[in-house]
Amino acid sequence: MDKKAPAGNSARPNPLEGCPLAAAFAAIGGKWKLTLLYWLAQGELHFAGLHGRVTPISRKVLTQQLRELESDGLIDRIPTGAVPAPVIYRLTEYGRTLLPVVEGVRVWGEGHLRRMSAPTRSDGMGCGKRIT
């Protein structure tokens, strides 16, 4: 399946047919997807807003991850005018069903950082706000 396919097309194939964990990781696995879902849970964002929150992600990888999330029906891409107008991204209702998972992983990560005595970010970009 073409990962550049817009939402509404059939979902990307499950690499391990019939396995719910494989299906979940196909949709939300990867280095950036949970973080992108976290920031979109805070509200709609333009591409540049997302890019600033998940730096050091490259623009190419961000575009790829957003296309995959859109293809799986988890986010909407809303053009605001003629190209090259900014595009707004937001969670779909289906994407909102993942928020308890994202929050659970975030809370686990907080505990893991404490356990490893790793410093936390203090600039507001460290995903420290609870998802409500």
N, C-alpha and C positions, 0 to 999 in steps of 0.2 A: 504494500500500500504506500502511496506517496504521502510522506509526512507533511507535505505542504498543502494537503487537501483541506479545504475549509470545513468548519463545523457543519454537521448535518450529514456528512458523508459517513460511511461505515467506519467504525472504530478500527484502530490498528490491530493487527492480529495478536493473539495471545501466544507467546513463544512456547508455552507449555500447556497445551490444550487441556481444558477442564480443571486447571489448578487456580483457585481463587487468589492465592498469594502471587502467582505469576501475573495474573490479570491486574492486580493492584499495583505491582511494581512496574508493569508495562505502562500504566497510566501516570503514576506519581513518582516512580523511581528516578534516580539520577541526582546529580549534585545540586541542582538549583530548583527543582519543581516545588518542593515543600516550602522553600523560602519564598518563591513567587506567590504561592497560594496564601502564605502568611500575610504578605504585604497587601495582596488584593482583598484579604479579609478586613483590612483596615479601611478600604474604600477604593473607588475607581482610581486608576492611575494612567497617565500617558506613558508611552514607551520610555521617554527620558527619565521620568520619575521612578520607574521600575529599575532602569539601568543604574541610577544613582544609589538605589537601596541595595543592590546586589553586586556592586563593584567588588571584585575585579572581573566579573563576567564580561566576556566580549560581546559586542553587538550581534555578531553572527550566532553565537551560542544562545543568547537571549532570544533572538528571533526564532531559532529552531525550537527552543523549549516552549515558547508561547504558541507556536504553530501546533506542537504536539498536544498541549493542554487544550487548545481550541478544537483540534481534531477529535479529542476524546470527550468533548462536550462539557469541559470543566470551567472554561472561561469564554466570554464573548469579546470579540474584537469589534469596536465601533469606530468607523472612520468619521471624522468631524467635518469633512469637506472634500474638495477635489485634491488629488495627489499633488503635492506632498504634504497635505494637511496632517496635523497630529492625529494619532489614533489613541483611543481610550480603551483600556482593558478593564473588565470586571468579572467577578465570579458569576456563574450561572446558578440557578437554584440547585442543580445537580452538583455543582462544584461546592456549594455550601454544605452539602452532606458530608464532605471531607473535613470540615473544620474541627470536629472532635478529635479526629486522628491527628491533624496538624497540631492542635493544642497539646495532645498527649505526648507527641514527639518533642514539642518545645519544652514542656515541663521535664520530661526525661533528660533532655539535653542540659537544662539548668543544673539538675542534680549531678549529671556526668561532669560538667565543668567544675562544680564544687569538689567532687571526688578526685578529680585530676589536679586540683588547685590551679586551674587555668584562669587567667584574668578574663573578666567580662568587659564588653564595650560600654563606654559611658557616654557615647555621642548620640544615643537615641536610635542608632541603626542596628542594634544588636538583637533584634527580635525579642526583647525582654517584656513587651507589653502582652498581657493576657488576651487571648481571643475570646470575645464575649458573644 
